[in-house]
């Protein structure tokens, strides 16, 4: 038995007391396997080119399944198979609730295969799509990933569009829960169709011939009107899509231009102001870091100068003493002795005069540089204030 769990526990519509299902698909699609899985029976065998009808109890309800012979391409399907397909609907009186179109997972669904599906489905009736659900089937040993399932659904989108995108993924190796889900979807489709079923084309033609001429003409008039409205909506939809495509093409250059602008212009004013503030702070930190480095450099030079200056004075005094001794030696020993202190005094005085001039020049250079840095900071702050959104809003308010 497939499952003892009623499908309406999932919150779906109330189930039918009996359910009539018609299986359709190409040769080798796996219709017999699906019938076995639904009914939970292993003795379901296909009869070559004949329809097979089986009945069983599933989740407390009677389910009748008819397996139809598989079709080939439009060109190679025999007349006998086509007739069997047409007659299959009469095996489920008064008509099937659902047509299950069986498609194997991994089927390429080429253009010829899609054409064959549309052709053979409409052999039953042009209204067959209203009662159709696509059943994607995989064997127990074939585990399909979600990516493969999405690819399969994408390949079948033209078929799914005709049946209202109704489909179900059935893994024959995990039948009970998936059969319950399938029955829930079938019950939802039956409720959507107001519990109607597919009337065999033979009966439909008979009803059409016995129907009064006025009613037939009225029905055809409404059908023609419906077709015209559908065509009108399709045309309008295509025009709107073309307009949207043209608009997107016109907007592409503008989007490229916007991407080239600075990111601050694309952000809200508050975020843009915050970013500018951070940028200015970073610049100030950079300036302050340079000032610290300059201070370390000056401190190092001052330490060096503290020890070098006395040494320079001593060296200058020694040189002055030697020069004085040499100059005073012309007047004898007394002249040399007098020349030594005079040379020391003169050399020390010259050394102090040179050092004073160098210090004054350095102080002037440092003062000029500090004034330039202060002027640059003032200009940056003024530019930032003028360019900031707050300033702009202030000017606008003024």
Secondary structure as GFF3:
##gff-version 3
##sequence-region A 1 398
A	DSSP	three_ten_helix	7	10	.	.	.	ID=ss1
A	DSSP	beta_strand	18	24	.	.	.	ID=ss2
A	DSSP	alpha_helix	31	39	.	.	.	ID=ss3
A	DSSP	beta_strand	52	58	.	.	.	ID=ss4
A	DSSP	beta_strand	61	67	.	.	.	ID=ss5
A	DSSP	alpha_helix	79	88	.	.	.	ID=ss6
A	DSSP	three_ten_helix	89	91	.	.	.	ID=ss7
A	DSSP	beta_strand	98	104	.	.	.	ID=ss8
A	DSSP	alpha_helix	111	124	.	.	.	ID=ss9
A	DSSP	three_ten_helix	128	131	.	.	.	ID=ss10
A	DSSP	beta_strand	132	138	.	.	.	ID=ss11
A	DSSP	alpha_helix	146	155	.	.	.	ID=ss12
A	DSSP	alpha_helix	157	162	.	.	.	ID=ss13
A	DSSP	beta_strand	167	171	.	.	.	ID=ss14
A	DSSP	alpha_helix	175	192	.	.	.	ID=ss15
A	DSSP	alpha_helix	201	210	.	.	.	ID=ss16
A	DSSP	alpha_helix	213	260	.	.	.	ID=ss17
A	DSSP	alpha_helix	263	266	.	.	.	ID=ss18
A	DSSP	alpha_helix	269	328	.	.	.	ID=ss19
A	DSSP	three_ten_helix	329	331	.	.	.	ID=ss20
A	DSSP	alpha_helix	333	387	.	.	.	ID=ss21
A	DSSP	alpha_helix	389	397	.	.	.	ID=ss22
###
